[in-house]
Amino acid sequence: MDMDAVKLLHGRYCNSLTEYSRFVTREVAIGDVPMGGNNPIRIQSMTTTDTMDTMGTVEQSIRMVDAGCEYVRITAPSIKEAQNLAEIKKQLRMRGYTVPLVADIHFTPNAAEVAARIVEKVRVNPGNYADKKKFDQIDYTDAQYQGELSRIYQKFAPLVKICKEYGTAMRIGTNHGSLSDRIMSRYGDTPQGMVESAMEFIRICEDLNYYSLVISMKSSNPQVMVQAYRLLVETMVAEGMNYPLHLGVTEAGDGEDGRIKSAVGIGTLLEDGLGDTVRVSLTEEPEAEAPVAIALVERYSSRKPLVESQKSTQDSGLKTQDLQHNPYEYKRRHTYEANAFIGGHMVPRVVVDLSNKNLKDPAILSDAGYLYSPLLDKYNMAEQSVDFVYFADELPSFNLPGNLKQLYNYKTWLKLADKTMCHPLFTLDEYVQDADKSSALNLVKLKPADIDSDAFGALPFDQSLVFVLETESALGMTDQRSFFFKMEELGLDVPVIVKREYSFPTEGPELKTQNLQLYAGTDLGALLVDGFGDGIWVVAPGIETKIITSTAFGILQATRSRISKTEYISCPSCGRTLFDLMITTQMIRSRTSHLKGLKIGIMGCIVNGPGEMADADYGYVGSGTDKITLYRGKEAVKKNINSANALDELIGIIKEDGNWVEQENI
């Protein structure tokens, strides 16, 4: 996108960049659970059963509703499944469940037209509803392209007319990985292509005076997903539209990875005030998805914009159209490189707090990624090894790894005899007033409002300075984002470590861990996907250091800021799935999780095949009962092999490419 055009768009995709304000959309009736407008952000999920298994689908739908789902989506790959939706709906109603049903359609307009007469909403994917994807590059003239749009109009219009007649809502759901050859040929594999794919279908609906629409822009890459939704809203606003948004990171995976990746994508947009319904796509049972979505959404259910007296740097004189920050493209904020360690082109650094640990036991470092061997009296580094440990005012009584930087409160640091790997953490006043400073790194704690203080104006800037940005605000992400905008406005290129502290005093261990992943994934991830932050520091009393460390590196991985492990692009399963996705994912993970930096797509069927996994290095895709097709990138290299041999065959391909390493035991 042209940079001059981007400057005109800044801030137009949301009400405010620097305080929470929900973007109000058109209300759409979906059964008796309306979406958009001033309605709550709705929760939904999708069944994984065979749609022809009526009672299995009914029972699973009930579990989903009982877990908090307000809409239930069911796949309808052909007319027979679409017709069976009537029986599923009948059985649910007989049991007292009036949950609106959504038919999920790919490739089969005739199934969509049947389903639209039965359920409350249909989902169509513009990339494969009336188009195709064979990875062909086609050079269209404008007249030829318009001819293709006319063809799509003719194929799509019957469904729109049925939806109008039956009062059925529709989701136009673009997926990054299933953009058609037509869209890819003209717009490329870009957020702009995703947006245009949806807008073509929206314009057809409006031409037919049909407005019961919900729109989504899903991707397995949270960065791409965030950019696409923002650009969609900007484009809709420019054309006088405000349709509700369905938020989701597709193929997010399972466990910690799935939760963090979902939080980064969905949470960032919720912070922007965008989103009317949420589906968290986990490779787990569907009833496990709703509680995660609810935990993400609940942070915003009672959130109000800041009142005037609470504002600090929020929008006060901030001219967002003059900022260089582009919300539709990733560009890391420019900073100088302090001590050849932080800022500049260096990966974001990770800080953990060990000040409350037993500082007589070197084993405390194991949870920070430094594995101590008493026999050898040495440390081995894990792939996820932190860069700074904070000891506050206490000194450890054991030797530390030579490459691990130590952080102490300023007055304690002054007393240290050996300051080689030790660095001071100042308050703002201490840094301004005291002459003794490190020649290497000086870290200064700030809150966003400090940037307007006299003390900040008196700072002696040099390239040893690094800010540690804290916040006490419940609106912490926008509070901290405003600080970065003000830094840009002032022309300051100081590296910044973003610090967040969380307290979960009443939750059990599992819920504490999940909430940390979701909250930190949102708050820190939302800054990192926009290129803000040269390091992160998560503090969570009562949660084990190893969980905090893993969460921090998981956030960096999800934002593509720092790669420390294998990434799995794993679909959440549905009625089309041709094998047990959860078991298969764990099996593949158990043998490949040490392959740092590789992306492996695990897809239950061809719908979530080579296109859906978009940028995966390798793919494992169901192609029939007990049959797997293996991909190198988007190329099928072994077709319809037995599932019993498929993982060994996949590892063989990785070895052929020289990307295999043996797993070390340390």
VOGU-3710 file (C-alpha; in Angstrom, 3 decimals, decimal comma):
1> mdmdavkllh> 0,000/0,000/0,000  1,254/3,498/-0,852  2,704/5,217/2,249  0,862/8,472/1,533  -2,391/6,531/1,478  -1,467/4,818/4,732  -0,969/8,156/6,472  -4,512/9,116/5,536  -5,807/5,851/6,991  -4,061/5,958/10,387
11> grycnsltey> -6,542/5,533/13,209  -9,455/4,998/10,820  -9,720/1,284/11,530  -10,648/1,924/15,158  -12,118/4,672/17,293  -8,894/5,358/19,165  -5,333/4,082/19,136  -4,667/5,187/22,697  -7,726/4,228/24,739  -10,247/1,407/24,602
21> srfvtrevai> -13,373/2,194/22,582  -15,497/-0,492/20,931  -16,196/-0,015/17,247  -19,985/-0,152/16,809  -21,182/-2,376/13,986  -24,505/-3,139/12,338  -26,730/-5,502/14,348  -27,397/-8,803/12,576  -30,169/-11,187/13,660  -28,966/-14,777/14,050
31> gdvpmggnnp> -31,881/-16,769/15,444  -32,706/-15,270/18,825  -29,046/-14,317/19,534  -28,318/-11,064/17,691  -24,742/-10,031/16,968  -23,108/-6,635/16,593  -24,444/-3,268/17,630  -24,480/-2,980/21,412  -24,797/-6,734/21,977  -22,132/-8,592/23,961
41> iriqsmtttd> -19,240/-10,154/22,089  -20,591/-13,600/21,256  -18,848/-16,952/21,800  -18,899/-19,800/19,296  -17,210/-23,034/18,274  -17,527/-25,862/15,737  -18,409/-29,532/16,030  -15,845/-32,207/15,127  -18,252/-35,104/14,609  -19,418/-36,545/11,286
51> tmdtmgtveq> -22,486/-34,469/10,416  -24,302/-37,668/9,423  -23,863/-38,879/13,011  -26,957/-37,060/14,178  -26,930/-37,985/17,851  -23,155/-37,649/18,163  -23,395/-34,142/16,736  -26,351/-33,283/18,975  -24,550/-34,490/22,103  -21,398/-32,615/21,224
61> sirmvdagce> -23,390/-29,453/20,437  -25,023/-29,661/23,872  -21,610/-29,944/25,543  -20,483/-26,899/23,598  -23,522/-24,852/24,593  -23,151/-25,898/28,230  -19,508/-24,728/28,040  -20,627/-21,273/26,874  -21,110/-21,406/23,087  -23,793/-19,045/21,799
71> yvritapsik> -23,556/-20,322/18,207  -22,692/-23,844/17,031  -21,109/-24,336/13,605  -21,451/-27,667/11,770  -19,743/-28,681/8,550  -21,905/-29,417/5,488  -19,576/-30,678/2,762  -22,385/-32,042/0,558  -26,150/-31,952/0,138  -26,747/-34,994/2,353
81> eaqnlaeikk> -25,006/-33,341/5,342  -26,839/-30,091/4,650  -30,162/-31,924/4,670  -29,273/-33,686/7,936  -28,898/-30,332/9,650  -32,697/-30,315/9,868  -32,691/-33,480/11,960  -29,862/-32,186/14,170  -31,763/-28,967/14,722  -34,961/-30,875/15,486
91> qlrmrgytvp> -33,235/-33,058/18,093  -31,631/-30,039/19,772  -34,940/-28,195/19,949  -36,622/-31,296/21,432  -34,048/-31,174/24,220  -34,686/-27,496/24,874  -31,596/-26,101/23,118  -32,404/-23,164/20,849  -28,785/-22,316/20,001  -28,475/-20,864/16,476
101> lvadihftpn> -26,779/-23,252/14,069  -24,246/-22,243/11,429  -23,576/-24,371/8,337  -19,930/-24,372/7,264  -19,604/-24,536/3,467  -16,592/-25,076/1,212  -16,698/-25,809/-2,544  -20,430/-26,762/-2,644  -22,913/-23,971/-3,451  -25,734/-26,509/-3,765
111> aaevaarive> -25,170/-27,623/-0,141  -25,163/-23,987/0,989  -28,499/-23,374/-0,723  -30,030/-26,345/1,097  -28,530/-25,405/4,459  -29,669/-21,779/4,203  -33,281/-22,962/4,340  -32,633/-24,854/7,608  -30,101/-23,111/9,857  -29,829/-19,578/11,182
121> kvrvnpgnya> -26,552/-18,754/9,443  -24,296/-20,088/6,693  -20,566/-19,565/6,368  -19,043/-19,380/2,894  -15,383/-19,006/1,969  -14,951/-16,666/-1,022  -11,743/-18,457/-1,976  -13,461/-21,713/-2,818  -17,215/-21,070/-3,028  -17,171/-20,058/-6,675
131> dkkkfdqidy> -13,445/-20,000/-7,340  -10,542/-22,443/-7,450  -7,036/-22,744/-6,077  -4,436/-24,624/-8,093  -1,603/-22,148/-7,487  -1,871/-20,920/-11,071  -0,641/-17,413/-11,893  -3,085/-15,814/-14,329  -2,628/-12,476/-16,065  -6,101/-10,951/-16,320
141> tdaqyqgels> -7,005/-7,896/-18,333  -9,453/-5,613/-16,550  -12,207/-6,866/-18,845  -11,351/-10,503/-18,114  -11,280/-9,839/-14,378  -14,662/-8,140/-14,558  -15,940/-11,147/-16,469  -14,820/-13,389/-13,597  -16,688/-11,178/-11,126  -19,813/-11,489/-13,260
151> riyqkfaplv> -19,438/-15,280/-13,209  -19,133/-15,263/-9,417  -22,177/-12,981/-9,159  -24,269/-15,511/-11,074  -23,076/-18,409/-8,917  -23,413/-16,596/-5,577  -26,680/-14,701/-6,137  -28,988/-17,727/-5,632  -27,658/-18,273/-2,096  -28,084/-14,593/-1,261
161> kickeygtam> -31,697/-14,652/-2,439  -32,460/-17,762/-0,349  -30,897/-16,140/2,733  -33,056/-13,049/2,185  -36,193/-15,148/1,819  -35,555/-17,308/4,904  -34,059/-14,602/7,158  -30,753/-16,486/7,283  -27,562/-14,649/8,174  -24,283/-15,252/6,358
171> rigtnhgsls> -20,616/-15,129/7,294  -18,277/-14,249/4,475  -15,181/-15,921/5,831  -11,899/-15,246/4,065  -8,992/-17,524/4,922  -5,428/-16,434/4,210  -4,467/-19,881/2,980  -7,401/-20,382/0,624  -7,262/-17,224/-1,454  -8,246/-18,128/-4,989
181> drimsrygdt> -5,854/-18,108/-7,930  -7,784/-15,115/-9,272  -7,225/-13,044/-6,113  -3,623/-14,245/-5,725  -2,862/-13,323/-9,351  -4,061/-9,749/-8,921  -3,336/-8,928/-5,255  -0,809/-11,534/-4,161  -0,662/-13,420/-0,884  -1,449/-10,280/1,119
191> pqgmvesame> -3,891/-8,826/3,638  -5,138/-6,616/0,816  -5,955/-9,740/-1,197  -7,827/-11,191/1,781  -9,866/-8,015/2,145  -10,698/-7,728/-1,528  -11,751/-11,393/-1,602  -14,422/-10,612/1,006  -15,368/-7,197/-0,360  -16,256/-8,672/-3,755
201> firicedlny> -18,848/-10,888/-2,078  -20,077/-8,104/0,218  -20,667/-5,829/-2,764  -22,714/-8,541/-4,468  -24,845/-8,889/-1,312  -25,424/-5,153/-1,119  -26,298/-5,011/-4,803  -29,022/-7,566/-3,984  -30,116/-5,524/-0,923  -28,976/-8,199/1,525
211> yslvismkss> -27,233/-6,961/4,668  -27,339/-9,781/7,249  -23,607/-10,278/7,009  -20,738/-11,126/9,362  -17,156/-10,949/8,062  -13,928/-12,704/9,023  -10,268/-12,536/7,931  -8,605/-15,646/9,344  -4,963/-16,667/9,163  -2,685/-18,991/11,090
221> npqvmvqayr> -0,224/-16,084/11,281  -1,543/-13,587/13,887  0,420/-10,764/12,288  -1,299/-11,257/8,918  -4,674/-11,775/10,585  -4,452/-8,499/12,548  -3,402/-6,499/9,498  -6,196/-7,977/7,382  -8,972/-7,202/9,890  -7,728/-3,640/10,313
231> llvetmvaeg> -7,592/-3,107/6,567  -11,035/-4,672/6,204  -12,554/-2,207/8,669  -10,818/0,706/6,984  -12,117/-0,463/3,590  -15,655/-1,024/4,868  -15,775/2,403/6,504  -14,614/4,018/3,269  -17,546/2,314/1,494  -20,117/3,158/4,186
241> mnyplhlgvt> -20,237/-0,323/5,771  -19,930/-1,510/9,364  -20,625/-5,248/9,338  -19,921/-7,304/12,487  -16,580/-9,073/12,746  -15,983/-12,724/13,558  -12,482/-12,977/15,109  -10,280/-16,048/15,008  -6,748/-17,294/14,396  -7,165/-20,358/12,228
251> eagdgedgri> -5,129/-23,517/12,872  -3,839/-22,067/16,152  -2,823/-25,501/17,462  -3,196/-26,938/20,942  -2,112/-26,311/24,519  0,044/-23,301/25,280  0,801/-22,557/21,625  -2,862/-22,483/20,636  -3,830/-20,220/23,519  -0,995/-17,759/23,086
261> ksavgigtll> -1,341/-17,555/19,311  -5,109/-16,990/19,672  -4,559/-14,323/22,324  -2,045/-12,456/20,174  -4,379/-12,277/17,177  -7,796/-12,017/18,807  -6,626/-9,987/21,804  -4,874/-7,394/19,662  -8,086/-6,704/17,757  -10,203/-6,675/20,923
271> edglgdtvrv> -7,812/-4,038/22,272  -8,463/-2,077/19,073  -12,172/-2,223/19,944  -12,903/-4,625/17,084  -14,801/-7,901/17,192  -18,398/-9,015/17,685  -17,944/-12,779/17,990  -14,937/-14,953/18,826  -14,010/-18,518/17,962  -10,767/-19,906/19,408
281> slteepeaea> -9,563/-22,676/17,057  -7,782/-25,278/19,183  -6,759/-28,797/18,246  -8,740/-30,003/21,261  -12,319/-30,990/21,988  -14,621/-28,155/20,867  -16,076/-27,662/24,342  -12,536/-26,690/25,451  -12,598/-23,697/23,114  -15,461/-21,706/24,648
291> pvaialvery> -13,853/-21,173/28,094  -10,727/-19,810/26,399  -12,767/-17,449/24,231  -14,794/-16,351/27,272  -11,599/-15,585/29,221  -10,360/-13,400/26,361  -13,662/-11,577/25,943  -14,458/-11,051/29,639  -11,635/-8,521/29,956  -13,692/-6,236/27,688
301> ssrkplvesq> -17,246/-6,946/28,834  -17,269/-4,167/31,412  -14,445/-2,069/30,029  -15,286/1,567/29,531  -13,303/4,306/27,826  -11,135/6,320/30,185  -12,744/9,391/31,700  -10,978/12,694/31,170  -9,386/12,763/34,632  -7,738/9,370/34,048
311> kstqdsglkt> -6,101/10,253/30,781  -2,342/10,628/30,621  -0,847/10,523/27,139  -4,109/9,386/25,529  -4,623/11,271/22,264  -3,580/14,553/23,896  -2,221/16,385/20,880  -1,368/13,070/19,218  -1,681/13,398/15,464  -1,845/9,795/14,361
321> qdlqhnpyey> -1,918/10,701/10,685  1,643/12,057/11,082  3,063/8,847/12,563  5,298/6,581/10,513  3,691/3,542/12,128  1,731/1,553/9,535  -0,961/-0,677/11,105  -1,320/-2,680/7,888  2,308/-3,770/7,482  4,836/-5,030/9,994
331> krrhtyeana> 7,855/-2,852/10,601  9,821/-3,010/13,805  10,296/0,325/15,533  13,771/1,714/14,862  16,016/1,889/17,920  19,720/2,106/18,515  21,554/-1,043/19,561  22,615/-0,756/23,203  25,837/-2,547/24,119  25,522/-4,752/21,004
341> figghmvprv> 22,838/-6,655/22,913  19,412/-5,039/22,870  17,578/-2,937/20,318  18,562/-2,393/16,720  18,474/-5,657/14,771  18,722/-7,824/17,900  15,857/-10,189/18,736  13,605/-9,044/21,588  15,091/-9,981/24,945  13,409/-11,868/27,792
351> vvdlsnknlk> 13,666/-10,892/31,466  12,537/-13,038/34,402  12,340/-12,162/38,081  14,188/-14,572/40,405  14,378/-12,196/43,363  12,014/-14,287/45,473  13,789/-17,609/44,824  16,361/-19,526/46,873  19,506/-17,728/45,755  21,704/-20,436/47,264
361> dpailsdagy> 20,529/-23,055/44,759  21,835/-22,911/41,160  18,961/-25,161/40,097  16,645/-22,116/40,177  18,092/-21,165/36,798  16,806/-24,342/35,158  13,333/-22,838/34,822  14,912/-19,854/33,089  16,570/-22,099/30,496  19,962/-22,741/32,103
371> lysplldkyn> 20,229/-26,390/33,094  22,769/-26,920/35,844  24,772/-30,168/36,048  26,157/-30,676/39,582  28,409/-33,444/38,322  30,093/-31,236/35,741  29,494/-27,986/37,624  28,377/-26,302/34,417  25,262/-24,999/32,696  23,685/-26,117/29,434
381> maeqsvdfvy> 21,457/-23,650/27,598  17,996/-24,664/26,450  16,461/-23,206/23,279  14,374/-20,951/25,507  17,040/-19,337/27,668  16,270/-15,930/29,142  18,601/-12,994/28,598  18,257/-11,136/31,915  17,540/-12,369/35,438  16,391/-9,815/37,992
391> fadelpsfnl> 17,731/-10,297/41,520  16,506/-6,974/42,979  18,539/-6,449/46,178  19,860/-9,978/46,802  22,998/-11,620/45,453  23,114/-15,280/44,467  25,712/-17,344/46,342  26,635/-19,446/43,300  28,374/-18,795/40,012  26,159/-17,890/37,089
401> pgnlkqlyny> 26,534/-18,725/33,381  28,980/-16,383/31,736  26,503/-15,132/29,129  23,570/-14,448/31,467  23,056/-10,797/32,287  22,070/-9,931/35,852  19,835/-7,046/36,802  19,876/-5,356/40,231  18,203/-2,353/41,761  20,503/0,623/41,383
411> ktwlkladkt> 21,666/0,996/44,997  22,495/-2,717/45,244  24,353/-2,594/41,918  26,524/0,237/43,261  27,871/-2,091/45,966  28,873/-4,926/43,625  32,590/-5,538/43,301  32,315/-7,248/39,905  29,905/-5,486/37,579  30,964/-7,305/34,387
421> mchplftlde> 27,612/-8,981/33,656  25,554/-6,931/36,132  23,401/-3,971/35,191  21,468/-1,384/37,214  17,711/-0,811/37,211  17,003/2,831/38,056  13,901/4,753/38,922  13,534/7,803/36,703  14,581/10,167/39,491  17,616/8,048/40,359
431> yvqdadkssa> 18,837/8,104/36,783  18,413/11,855/36,445  19,982/12,687/39,810  22,800/10,140/40,285  26,114/10,338/38,505  27,207/6,696/38,861  26,074/4,751/35,825  27,095/1,661/33,928  29,198/2,137/30,831  27,354/-0,806/29,247
441> lnlvklkpad> 23,595/-0,851/29,997  21,412/1,325/32,213  17,770/0,313/32,576  15,264/2,927/33,727  11,741/2,138/34,944  8,999/4,332/33,479  5,233/4,553/33,355  3,567/6,030/30,251  2,720/9,300/31,994  6,390/9,838/32,894
451> idsdafgalp> 7,147/10,876/29,334  5,456/14,218/30,058  7,252/14,805/33,374  10,034/17,301/34,054  12,287/14,436/35,130  11,899/12,794/31,727  12,844/16,039/30,034  16,008/16,167/32,168  17,172/12,668/31,147  20,812/12,445/30,070
461> fdqslvfvle> 20,351/10,361/26,917  23,153/8,127/25,693  23,253/4,773/23,935  23,592/2,781/27,143  20,033/3,741/28,100  17,155/1,227/27,941  13,623/1,923/29,191  11,571/-0,598/31,174  7,978/0,404/30,483  5,502/-0,492/33,239
471> tesalgmtdq> 1,811/0,255/33,648  -0,711/0,095/36,466  -3,663/0,653/34,164  -6,301/-1,963/33,432  -6,171/-0,508/29,929  -2,498/-1,366/29,897  -1,882/-2,139/26,234  -3,325/1,092/24,863  -1,680/2,934/27,762  1,704/1,538/26,770
481> rsfffkmeel> 1,058/1,932/23,030  0,484/5,638/23,583  3,982/5,809/25,086  5,511/4,404/21,883  3,596/6,917/19,782  4,845/9,761/21,983  8,407/8,405/21,679  8,030/8,549/17,908  6,623/12,049/18,112  9,670/13,125/20,150
491> gldvpvivkr> 12,082/11,377/17,806  13,475/9,068/20,516  15,041/5,762/19,490  15,713/4,320/22,955  15,147/0,534/23,204  12,175/-0,421/25,385  11,514/-3,539/27,469  7,774/-3,886/28,052  6,939/-5,112/31,554  3,565/-6,459/32,691
501> eysfptegpe> 2,590/-7,858/36,081  -0,401/-10,147/36,678  -2,059/-11,390/39,828  -4,442/-14,348/39,971  -5,071/-14,772/43,709  -8,177/-16,984/43,546  -7,660/-19,166/40,470  -6,373/-22,729/40,563  -2,996/-23,602/38,961  -4,364/-24,519/35,516
511> lktqnlqlya> -6,552/-21,442/35,290  -3,709/-19,206/36,502  -1,497/-20,561/33,728  -4,152/-20,180/31,037  -5,046/-16,649/32,078  -1,380/-15,659/32,105  -0,994/-16,993/28,568  -4,121/-15,168/27,389  -3,558/-11,854/29,165  0,166/-11,561/28,449
521> gtdlgallvd> -0,402/-12,846/24,917  -2,870/-10,013/24,388  -1,039/-7,195/26,146  2,503/-7,895/24,983  1,567/-9,530/21,695  -0,524/-6,538/20,663  2,552/-4,318/20,926  4,960/-6,771/19,304  2,774/-7,370/16,211  3,035/-3,626/15,597
531> gfgdgiwvva> 6,820/-3,698/15,993  6,877/-2,136/19,468  9,204/-3,565/22,088  12,816/-4,695/22,277  12,200/-7,035/25,184  9,458/-8,391/27,441  9,301/-8,927/31,179  6,390/-10,884/32,637  5,849/-10,991/36,399  3,219/-13,309/37,894
541> pgietkiits> 3,494/-14,134/41,608  2,399/-17,670/42,372  3,185/-19,004/38,891  6,273/-21,127/38,298  9,226/-19,503/36,556  9,264/-22,190/33,852  5,681/-21,270/32,903  6,532/-17,562/32,801  9,615/-18,300/30,669  7,672/-20,527/28,288
551> tafgilqatr> 4,877/-17,953/28,008  7,312/-15,154/27,171  9,020/-17,155/24,436  5,617/-18,356/23,199  4,514/-14,746/22,725  7,668/-13,927/20,796  7,147/-17,019/18,629  3,491/-16,202/17,938  4,373/-12,659/16,887  7,237/-13,974/14,713
561> sriskteyis> 9,586/-11,769/16,727  11,910/-14,522/17,937  11,778/-18,164/16,909  12,785/-20,676/19,586  10,881/-23,851/18,691  9,016/-25,784/16,027  5,721/-24,207/14,981  2,687/-26,395/14,365  -0,107/-25,087/12,144  -2,751/-27,535/13,260
571> cpscgrtlfd> -6,414/-27,290/12,320  -9,038/-27,651/15,059  -10,775/-30,599/13,377  -14,333/-30,834/12,065  -16,644/-33,396/10,508  -14,421/-33,549/7,425  -11,359/-34,669/9,384  -9,974/-38,012/8,221  -7,915/-38,974/11,300  -7,716/-38,241/15,043
581> lmittqmirs> -6,138/-34,809/14,918  -5,316/-34,514/18,606  -3,497/-37,855/18,794  -1,746/-37,284/15,471  -0,616/-33,773/16,432  0,871/-35,037/19,681  2,587/-37,909/17,840  4,178/-35,549/15,316  5,110/-33,076/18,047  6,819/-35,814/20,111
591> rtshlkglki> 9,286/-36,541/17,301  9,800/-33,102/15,743  9,525/-30,559/18,564  13,309/-30,059/18,634  13,437/-28,762/15,038  13,715/-25,077/15,904  12,307/-22,750/13,273  10,460/-25,316/11,148  6,739/-24,873/10,508  4,738/-28,085/10,122
601> gimgcivngp> 1,109/-28,042/8,988  -1,157/-30,829/10,266  -4,472/-30,786/8,424  -7,397/-33,165/8,729  -8,514/-32,839/5,101  -7,848/-31,037/1,849  -10,016/-28,039/2,870  -7,301/-27,282/5,409  -4,589/-28,485/3,066  -1,708/-26,786/1,243
611> gemadadygy> -3,469/-23,462/0,950  -4,708/-23,232/4,524  -1,287/-23,863/6,013  -0,022/-21,059/3,775  3,599/-20,666/4,882  4,325/-24,096/6,404  7,591/-25,776/5,449  6,037/-29,251/5,523  2,485/-30,573/5,549  0,719/-33,706/6,792
621> vgsgtdkitl> -2,755/-33,752/5,232  -5,564/-36,302/5,366  -6,501/-37,471/1,861  -8,725/-40,476/2,608  -9,432/-43,082/5,253  -6,017/-43,999/6,729  -4,384/-42,118/3,846  -2,031/-39,156/4,152  -0,523/-36,816/1,587  2,769/-35,153/2,526
631> yrgkeavkkn> 3,754/-31,699/1,321  6,962/-29,770/0,937  5,669/-26,238/1,072  2,670/-26,225/-1,260  3,878/-29,166/-3,333  2,459/-32,641/-2,716  5,531/-34,900/-2,685  4,011/-38,188/-1,453  0,347/-38,923/-2,073  -2,083/-41,286/-0,357
641> insanaldel> 0,451/-43,154/1,769  -0,653/-45,305/4,713  -1,076/-43,345/7,922  0,957/-45,963/9,820  4,051/-44,970/7,818  3,305/-41,291/7,242  5,310/-39,773/10,099  8,430/-41,780/9,225  7,998/-40,692/5,606  7,641/-37,047/6,696
651> igiikedgnw> 10,832/-37,262/8,752  12,524/-38,818/5,729  11,592/-35,788/3,600  12,892/-33,410/6,272  16,170/-35,367/6,334  16,434/-35,302/2,532  16,208/-31,513/2,673  18,972/-31,290/5,271  16,630/-29,824/7,870  16,806/-32,682/10,372
661> veqeni> 18,941/-32,604/13,509  19,134/-35,279/16,155  17,554/-34,414/19,476  20,059/-33,811/22,253  19,574/-35,214/25,723  20,719/-32,680/28,291
//
